[in-house]
Amino acid sequence: MHFGRSNAGGRGVAVGPIVSSDRSDIFCDNENGPNFLFKNNGDGTFTDIAAQAGIDDPHQHGRGLALADFNRDGKVDVVYGNWMGPHRFYLQTSVNGRVQFRVRSCDYFI
């Protein structure tokens, strides 16, 4: 499988209903390139929506991740560590019916 990014190396992968309510989506935090968030289209194909959802984080080096509904709003949120960079905590929101993630400070994880 080729995703058009020859220098990205995935360090953490999670599969589950991240942005789809009843299908498994795929999130991968990457090193040397933007993260992937593959939304399940329901027909055996996936679409990378990381950039439009604001979770692509192209300048960091992701290492490991966890999915959970951290703020109990019914949406799956994402937290992951970065190699030699700030860790990321993304809360999922919806803006005009579109999935968006907003980064929150990870200072209190320290």
Sequence and secondary structure as in RCSB ss.txt:
>XXXX:A:sequence
MHFGRSNAGGRGVAVGPIVSSDRSDIFCDNENGPNFLFKNNGDGTFTDIAAQAGIDDPHQHGRGLALADFNRDGK
VDVVYGNWMGPHRFYLQTSVNGRVQFRVRSCDYFI
>XXXX:A:secstr
   S TT EEEEEEEE SSSSSS EEEEEEESS  EEEEE SSS EEE HHHHT   TTS EEEEEEE TTSSSS
 EEEEEETTS  EEEEEEEETTEEEEEEE  GGG 
